[in-house]
Amino acid sequence: MITFSIAAAALIAVALLFVVPPLLRRRAGRSDVTGPDLAIYRDQMADLERDLQSGALAADRYEQARSELERRLAEELESDSTPFAVAGEGKVIAGIVIAGLPMLAIAIYLVIGSPRALDPVETTPEEAAHSVTAEQIEQMVAKLAQRLETSPDDPAGWSMLGRSYSALGRFKEAAEAFGRAVKLMPAEAQLLADYADALGMAQGRSLKGEPSRIIARALAADPDHFKSLALAGTAAFEIGDYAAAIRHWERLAQKIPSDSEFAQSIAASLAEARQLAGGAAPVAKAQAPKAAVEPVIRGTVRLSPQLAAKVSPDDTVFVFARAINGPRIPLAVRRFRAAQLPVTFVLDKSAAMSPEMTLAQHAEVTVGARISKSGSPGSQSGDLEGFRQPVKVGGSASIEIVIDTLVP
């Protein structure tokens, strides 16, 4: 499943490389968008999607038809040799494609695909012969890198290469690729944010130093850019500048749907930043009691690659905290889907099972994550789980839990 996920991410990145650049081009000195009637192509693509979902069109024929449609669109957009410049309309459409294509691909796969086919036990020899290997993915990315070395004046290409390297976990090379793209488009907020993110991952998951300076450049280019605001808040929180973290996250919270999981995560981060900002007593009042800080545990849950084949996307994931010595009833619980892994979580009073049993009553706890095949929170044979203890309640450090054990 891990190989499949990497393959999917890399293939989507390569697909975007051929779709996005034409959308970013328009004739210089013209106010109208040149090229074909985009509405017609969107309608044709929608027809293909409907035929695929209804079963009227086989998956291989769908891919051929979609590729042909994208090729015709790209050829018509690039058919004029007039010098081009970046257009605002193209940026909007390109942004929608970049954000929507991966989600659309995942959604279609979950509806009509066969997630269980990722299990080697379920895969037939004929299907295995057509699978994409990690080596093949590396070769595709290497070819893209080689092409860019001979045609380096392609910011979209360098961006796609950076995304491909990030999907492979090669963050140092991803940062170098994004850096090349930024040199060509130094005021593009998305490129700057991706560059800062990759650079932070490459230097040990820290945004201190150069990543923070790059984030500032991204916000200068677009003060409302989602990823830049999120990263800016995280960078400020990392160095203890809670006021700045609150400012960035509040601005972001105003621009995202309030009922989304992302909004809930931002709300939890804001609550913690506000508590930490108010928890330190001023120097002039050193003897005054400090404000109570709500106990919060933050972290990430990921699945061990060795157990990936035993998990289905719709399996339920429970993340919980319980007393080290005491009842096994959880003090706080969050619920996710296996398809969301790796996933970040926040355990606080809003996740408490009972007002009489909370994290506030314990200095240290055990934090665990369980993939339930039945959907029940209780441990059963065939479930997968992982634990971390002791975990300090209210600690600012983010923890990591690896689900690496099969319940006998």
Backbone torsions as a table, in degrees:
resi	resn	phi	psi	omega
1	MET	NA	-36.5	179.2
2	ILE	-63.7	-43.9	178.9
3	THR	-62.0	-41.8	177.8
4	PHE	-60.4	-44.1	-178.9
5	SER	-62.2	-42.9	178.9
6	ILE	-64.6	-41.7	179.7
7	ALA	-61.6	-45.6	-179.5
8	ALA	-60.4	-45.4	-179.1
9	ALA	-62.4	-42.9	-179.0
10	ALA	-66.8	-41.4	-179.7
11	LEU	-66.7	-38.1	176.4
12	ILE	-63.0	-42.0	179.5
13	ALA	-61.2	-43.1	179.3
14	VAL	-65.8	-39.9	178.2
15	ALA	-61.3	-42.6	178.8
16	LEU	-62.7	-32.2	179.7
17	LEU	-59.4	-34.3	-178.7
18	PHE	-88.9	-18.7	-177.4
19	VAL	-94.7	-41.3	-171.0
20	VAL	-71.4	-46.7	-175.8
21	PRO	-52.8	-42.9	178.4
22	PRO	-62.2	-30.7	-179.5
23	LEU	-72.1	-18.4	-179.2
24	LEU	-93.2	7.3	-175.1
25	ARG	-115.3	144.0	174.3
26	ARG	-155.1	161.6	179.1
27	ARG	-69.4	138.6	176.3
28	ALA	-69.0	142.3	175.8
29	GLY	80.3	7.9	178.4
30	ARG	-116.3	144.5	178.4
31	SER	-95.7	-16.4	-179.1
32	ASP	-98.6	152.4	-179.4
33	VAL	-76.5	127.5	179.3
34	THR	-86.5	176.0	176.6
35	GLY	95.0	-164.0	-173.7
36	PRO	-75.9	169.4	175.1
37	ASP	-73.2	105.2	-175.4
38	LEU	-62.8	-29.5	-180.0
39	ALA	-61.0	-38.6	179.9
40	ILE	-63.2	-43.9	-179.9
41	TYR	-66.7	-37.5	177.5
42	ARG	-64.1	-39.8	178.1
43	ASP	-64.0	-41.8	179.6
44	GLN	-65.0	-39.2	177.9
45	MET	-65.4	-40.6	178.8
46	ALA	-62.3	-40.2	177.6
47	ASP	-61.3	-42.0	177.7
48	LEU	-60.8	-44.0	-179.2
49	GLU	-62.2	-42.4	179.9
50	ARG	-64.8	-42.5	179.1
51	ASP	-63.3	-37.2	179.6
52	LEU	-65.6	-46.9	-177.4
53	GLN	-69.1	-31.1	-179.5
54	SER	-81.4	-11.3	-179.6
55	GLY	90.7	-1.0	-179.7
56	ALA	-71.6	-19.0	-177.5
57	LEU	-129.3	125.8	179.0
58	ALA	-68.8	157.1	-175.5
59	ALA	-61.0	-40.4	-178.3
60	ASP	-69.6	-36.8	177.3
61	ARG	-69.2	-34.5	176.9
62	TYR	-61.6	-45.6	-179.4
63	GLU	-62.7	-41.1	179.0
64	GLN	-63.2	-45.1	-178.8
65	ALA	-66.0	-40.6	180.0
66	ARG	-65.6	-42.9	179.4
67	SER	-61.3	-42.2	179.6
68	GLU	-64.2	-40.4	179.3
69	LEU	-64.3	-43.3	179.5
70	GLU	-66.2	-37.2	179.5
71	ARG	-64.5	-43.6	179.4
72	ARG	-63.6	-40.6	179.0
73	LEU	-62.4	-44.7	-179.1
74	ALA	-64.8	-41.2	-179.2
75	GLU	-64.1	-41.1	-178.4
76	GLU	-69.4	-37.3	179.4
77	LEU	-67.3	-30.4	-175.6
78	GLU	-102.6	6.9	-174.0
79	SER	-68.7	-24.5	-179.7
80	ASP	-90.6	131.4	-178.8
81	SER	-87.3	7.2	179.5
82	THR	-63.9	139.6	177.8
83	PRO	-53.8	146.2	-175.4
84	PHE	-121.9	161.9	175.3
85	ALA	-136.9	160.0	-179.6
86	VAL	-70.8	133.7	-179.1
87	ALA	-110.7	149.2	178.9
88	GLY	-63.9	-40.6	-179.7
89	GLU	-63.3	-40.1	179.7
90	GLY	-63.2	-37.8	178.9
91	LYS	-62.7	-42.1	-179.0
92	VAL	-61.9	-49.4	-179.4
93	ILE	-63.0	-43.4	179.3
94	ALA	-61.0	-40.3	178.5
95	GLY	-61.7	-41.1	178.4
96	ILE	-64.2	-41.9	179.9
97	VAL	-64.0	-46.5	-178.3
98	ILE	-61.0	-41.7	-178.5
99	ALA	-78.5	-36.2	-171.0
100	GLY	-87.9	-32.2	-175.5
101	LEU	-60.8	-47.5	178.3
102	PRO	-61.1	-43.1	-178.9
103	MET	-65.0	-39.5	179.3
104	LEU	-64.5	-42.7	-179.9
105	ALA	-62.0	-43.4	179.8
106	ILE	-65.0	-44.1	-178.1
107	ALA	-61.7	-44.9	-179.8
108	ILE	-62.6	-41.5	-179.1
109	TYR	-64.1	-42.7	-179.1
110	LEU	-66.1	-28.1	-178.7
111	VAL	-82.0	-47.3	-172.2
112	ILE	-114.0	-7.3	-177.6
113	GLY	-81.6	-171.2	179.6
114	SER	-130.6	84.2	-179.3
115	PRO	-56.0	-32.8	-178.8
116	ARG	-68.2	-17.4	178.1
117	ALA	-66.4	-14.4	177.6
118	LEU	-73.8	-15.9	178.6
119	ASP	-78.5	122.6	-179.2
120	PRO	-55.3	-30.5	-179.4
121	VAL	-67.3	-34.1	-177.0
122	GLU	-86.4	-14.7	-174.0
123	THR	-86.3	131.1	179.3
124	THR	-80.3	158.8	177.6
125	PRO	-56.7	-37.1	180.0
126	GLU	-65.4	-39.8	178.8
127	GLU	-68.6	-38.8	-178.8
128	ALA	-62.8	-30.8	-178.7
129	ALA	-65.4	-24.9	-177.3
130	HIS	-101.1	5.5	-178.4
131	SER	-74.2	153.4	179.2
132	VAL	-93.2	126.1	-178.1
133	THR	-90.9	161.9	177.7
134	ALA	-61.1	-34.2	179.2
135	GLU	-64.7	-39.3	178.9
136	GLN	-66.5	-37.8	177.5
137	ILE	-62.5	-45.9	178.9
138	GLU	-59.0	-38.2	-179.9
139	GLN	-66.6	-40.0	178.6
140	MET	-64.2	-42.9	179.6
141	VAL	-65.9	-38.4	179.0
142	ALA	-63.5	-38.0	178.3
143	LYS	-65.7	-39.5	177.9
144	LEU	-63.5	-43.4	178.7
145	ALA	-62.8	-39.6	179.5
146	GLN	-65.4	-41.5	179.1
147	ARG	-62.8	-38.9	-178.8
148	LEU	-70.2	-28.7	177.1
149	GLU	-66.8	-30.9	178.7
150	THR	-88.6	-21.5	177.3
151	SER	-131.5	72.4	-170.5
152	PRO	-75.0	-14.4	-176.3
153	ASP	-86.4	56.5	-176.8
154	ASP	-138.1	86.7	-177.4
155	PRO	-61.1	-37.0	178.6
156	ALA	-64.9	-38.0	177.9
157	GLY	-64.2	-45.6	178.3
158	TRP	-63.4	-36.2	177.9
159	SER	-64.5	-44.2	177.9
160	MET	-63.4	-37.2	177.8
161	LEU	-65.3	-41.0	177.3
162	GLY	-61.2	-41.6	178.9
163	ARG	-65.9	-39.1	178.6
164	SER	-63.3	-46.0	177.9
165	TYR	-62.1	-38.9	178.7
166	SER	-62.9	-41.2	178.7
167	ALA	-62.7	-30.2	178.8
168	LEU	-86.4	-3.4	-179.1
169	GLY	79.2	13.7	-179.8
170	ARG	-97.1	73.8	-168.8
171	PHE	-71.2	-31.2	177.7
172	LYS	-63.0	-46.1	178.9
173	GLU	-69.0	-33.7	176.6
174	ALA	-61.8	-43.3	179.5
175	ALA	-63.0	-39.6	178.9
176	GLU	-64.2	-40.4	179.6
177	ALA	-66.5	-45.4	178.3
178	PHE	-63.4	-34.3	177.4
179	GLY	-62.1	-39.5	177.8
180	ARG	-65.0	-39.2	179.0
181	ALA	-65.7	-39.8	-178.2
182	VAL	-66.1	-33.3	177.5
183	LYS	-63.0	-31.6	-179.7
184	LEU	-84.6	-30.0	179.1
185	MET	-133.8	75.9	-170.7
186	PRO	-70.8	-10.7	-177.6
187	ALA	-116.1	22.0	179.8
188	GLU	-93.9	112.2	-173.0
189	ALA	-59.8	-42.8	-177.7
190	GLN	-63.2	-43.7	177.9
191	LEU	-61.9	-44.0	-179.6
192	LEU	-63.2	-41.7	179.5
193	ALA	-64.8	-43.7	177.6
194	ASP	-63.0	-39.1	178.2
195	TYR	-61.9	-47.8	-179.8
196	ALA	-63.2	-40.6	-179.2
197	ASP	-62.7	-49.5	-179.5
198	ALA	-63.9	-40.8	179.7
199	LEU	-64.7	-39.5	177.3
200	GLY	-63.6	-41.8	177.7
201	MET	-64.6	-37.4	-178.4
202	ALA	-68.4	-27.0	-179.5
203	GLN	-104.1	39.8	172.7
204	GLY	82.7	34.6	178.1
205	ARG	59.8	39.7	178.5
206	SER	-126.4	136.3	-180.0
207	LEU	-98.9	10.3	-179.7
208	LYS	-69.0	150.6	175.2
209	GLY	80.3	-128.1	-173.8
210	GLU	-59.2	-41.5	177.8
211	PRO	-56.4	-40.3	179.6
212	SER	-64.8	-38.2	178.8
213	ARG	-67.4	-36.0	178.4
214	ILE	-69.0	-38.2	177.2
215	ILE	-61.5	-39.6	177.8
216	ALA	-61.6	-38.2	177.2
217	ARG	-65.6	-38.2	179.3
218	ALA	-64.3	-42.0	179.8
219	LEU	-70.6	-30.0	175.6
220	ALA	-66.5	-34.2	178.7
221	ALA	-75.9	-36.4	180.0
222	ASP	-149.7	97.8	-176.5
223	PRO	-63.5	-16.3	-177.5
224	ASP	-108.5	13.6	-178.2
225	HIS	-68.9	124.3	-172.0
226	PHE	-57.1	-56.7	-174.7
227	LYS	-63.9	-37.5	179.7
228	SER	-64.8	-41.1	177.5
229	LEU	-64.6	-42.8	179.3
230	ALA	-62.4	-45.7	179.7
231	LEU	-66.2	-38.5	-179.7
232	ALA	-62.9	-41.2	176.9
233	GLY	-63.7	-41.9	179.4
234	THR	-65.1	-41.9	179.7
235	ALA	-63.7	-41.4	179.2
236	ALA	-67.3	-40.8	179.1
237	PHE	-62.5	-37.4	-177.3
238	GLU	-61.8	-34.4	-179.2
239	ILE	-97.9	6.7	177.2
240	GLY	84.8	11.6	177.3
241	ASP	-89.3	75.6	-172.7
242	TYR	-67.4	-31.4	178.8
243	ALA	-62.1	-42.9	178.7
244	ALA	-68.3	-39.4	178.4
245	ALA	-60.5	-43.8	179.0
246	ILE	-62.0	-42.6	-177.8
247	ARG	-61.7	-45.6	-178.6
248	HIS	-68.8	-45.2	-176.8
249	TRP	-69.5	-33.9	176.8
250	GLU	-64.8	-41.6	178.5
251	ARG	-62.8	-40.6	179.1
252	LEU	-67.1	-41.9	-177.3
253	ALA	-61.1	-28.8	-179.8
254	GLN	-73.4	-12.1	-171.7
255	LYS	-115.6	5.2	-179.7
256	ILE	-122.4	153.9	-179.9
257	PRO	-58.1	129.7	-174.6
258	SER	-67.9	-21.2	-177.7
259	ASP	-97.0	7.9	-179.7
260	SER	-84.0	158.5	177.6
261	GLU	-64.4	-33.9	178.4
262	PHE	-62.7	-42.1	179.0
263	ALA	-63.5	-38.4	178.2
264	GLN	-64.9	-39.7	178.0
265	SER	-64.8	-42.9	178.7
266	ILE	-64.3	-39.3	179.1
267	ALA	-62.2	-41.4	178.4
268	ALA	-65.7	-40.1	178.3
269	SER	-65.4	-40.3	177.6
270	LEU	-62.5	-42.4	-179.5
271	ALA	-61.1	-42.4	-179.8
272	GLU	-67.1	-42.7	-179.8
273	ALA	-63.0	-40.8	178.9
274	ARG	-64.6	-40.7	179.5
275	GLN	-65.8	-42.8	179.1
276	LEU	-68.1	-34.5	178.9
277	ALA	-66.5	-34.7	-179.4
278	GLY	-92.8	-5.9	-175.1
279	GLY	-82.7	-22.0	-178.0
280	ALA	-86.8	125.5	-180.0
281	ALA	-75.2	140.5	176.7
282	PRO	-59.5	153.0	-178.9
283	VAL	-59.8	-38.6	-177.7
284	ALA	-68.7	-15.7	-179.3
285	LYS	-124.7	50.9	-174.4
286	ALA	-62.7	-25.7	-177.4
287	GLN	-87.2	-10.1	-178.2
288	ALA	-71.5	144.2	179.8
289	PRO	-65.2	145.2	179.7
290	LYS	-82.3	149.3	177.8
291	ALA	-68.5	143.6	-178.5
292	ALA	-68.4	137.7	179.2
293	VAL	-102.7	126.9	-179.8
294	GLU	-64.6	129.8	179.4
295	PRO	-62.8	127.0	-179.6
296	VAL	-138.2	138.5	174.3
297	ILE	-122.6	123.4	-179.1
298	ARG	-117.2	148.7	177.5
299	GLY	-178.1	-170.0	-179.4
300	THR	-132.4	140.5	175.5
301	VAL	-114.0	131.1	175.0
302	ARG	-134.0	160.0	-177.7
303	LEU	-101.2	135.0	176.8
304	SER	-63.2	133.3	-179.5
305	PRO	-57.3	-28.5	-178.5
306	GLN	-66.5	-21.0	-178.3
307	LEU	-108.5	4.3	-174.3
308	ALA	-59.4	-36.6	-176.9
309	ALA	-69.5	-13.5	-178.4
310	LYS	-93.5	4.6	-173.9
311	VAL	-118.1	137.8	174.1
312	SER	-104.4	149.9	-177.0
313	PRO	-56.6	-30.0	-175.9
314	ASP	-91.5	2.1	175.5
315	ASP	-61.7	148.4	-178.2
316	THR	-89.5	135.7	177.8
317	VAL	-112.9	123.6	175.6
318	PHE	-108.2	128.7	173.2
319	VAL	-114.0	127.2	-171.5
320	PHE	-146.2	159.9	173.9
321	ALA	-125.0	138.4	177.5
322	ARG	-142.4	163.1	-178.2
323	ALA	-63.7	141.6	178.6
324	ILE	-65.7	-45.3	177.8
325	ASN	-123.1	99.7	-177.7
326	GLY	162.0	-163.3	-178.5
327	PRO	-59.9	148.0	179.3
328	ARG	-83.0	-0.3	176.8
329	ILE	-64.7	128.0	-177.4
330	PRO	-62.7	145.7	174.4
331	LEU	-85.1	-27.6	179.0
332	ALA	-156.0	144.4	-176.8
333	VAL	-142.2	140.2	169.8
334	ARG	-125.9	149.8	-177.4
335	ARG	-123.2	136.7	178.4
336	PHE	-139.2	179.6	172.8
337	ARG	-108.1	149.2	-178.3
338	ALA	-59.7	-28.6	179.5
339	ALA	-64.0	-18.8	-178.3
340	GLN	-84.7	-11.5	-177.8
341	LEU	-66.9	143.0	-7.2
342	PRO	-70.5	143.8	-173.6
343	VAL	-131.4	143.1	175.0
344	THR	-90.7	150.7	-178.5
345	PHE	-141.1	159.0	174.8
346	VAL	-134.7	122.0	175.8
347	LEU	-107.3	119.2	179.4
348	ASP	-145.5	-165.3	-175.8
349	LYS	-66.6	-23.9	178.9
350	SER	-70.1	-16.7	178.8
351	ALA	-100.6	7.5	-177.4
352	ALA	-67.1	142.5	177.2
353	MET	-78.3	-31.8	-176.8
354	SER	-149.8	140.8	178.0
355	PRO	-65.5	-18.1	178.9
356	GLU	-85.9	-14.5	-179.2
357	MET	-130.2	102.8	-175.1
358	THR	-132.3	168.4	177.3
359	LEU	-63.0	-28.7	-176.8
360	ALA	-61.8	-18.4	-177.6
361	GLN	-87.2	0.5	-174.9
362	HIS	-134.8	141.9	176.1
363	ALA	-83.8	-35.1	179.4
364	GLU	-137.5	148.3	-178.7
365	VAL	-141.1	171.4	170.0
366	THR	-98.7	131.9	177.4
367	VAL	-115.0	128.8	-178.3
368	GLY	-132.1	165.6	176.1
369	ALA	-137.5	134.1	-177.6
370	ARG	-133.6	131.8	171.4
371	ILE	-95.2	113.3	-176.7
372	SER	-96.9	121.9	178.6
373	LYS	-74.5	-25.8	-177.8
374	SER	-94.9	-15.0	-175.6
375	GLY	89.7	-1.4	179.8
376	SER	-90.5	140.7	-178.1
377	PRO	-70.2	-21.4	179.6
378	GLY	-72.5	145.6	-179.4
379	SER	-69.4	131.0	178.9
380	GLN	-135.6	159.4	178.9
381	SER	-59.2	133.2	-178.5
382	GLY	97.7	-14.0	175.4
383	ASP	-72.4	163.7	177.3
384	LEU	-123.2	141.5	-176.0
385	GLU	-151.9	167.2	176.8
386	GLY	-155.8	151.8	-175.5
387	PHE	-136.4	160.7	176.0
388	ARG	-142.6	124.4	176.1
389	GLN	-157.8	155.5	-10.4
390	PRO	-78.0	148.5	177.0
391	VAL	-116.2	126.3	-179.0
392	LYS	-72.6	128.1	178.5
393	VAL	-76.9	127.4	-179.6
394	GLY	88.7	1.0	177.9
395	GLY	-68.8	146.2	-176.5
396	SER	-82.4	-16.9	-177.5
397	ALA	-74.9	142.5	176.6
398	SER	-85.2	135.1	-179.3
399	ILE	-101.4	165.4	177.2
400	GLU	-128.3	132.5	177.8
401	ILE	-118.1	129.7	178.6
402	VAL	-108.4	122.0	175.5
403	ILE	-81.5	104.7	-170.9
404	ASP	-135.1	10.0	-175.9
405	THR	-127.1	133.8	175.7
406	LEU	-94.7	125.8	-179.5
407	VAL	-72.2	123.1	-176.8
408	PRO	-70.7	NA	NA
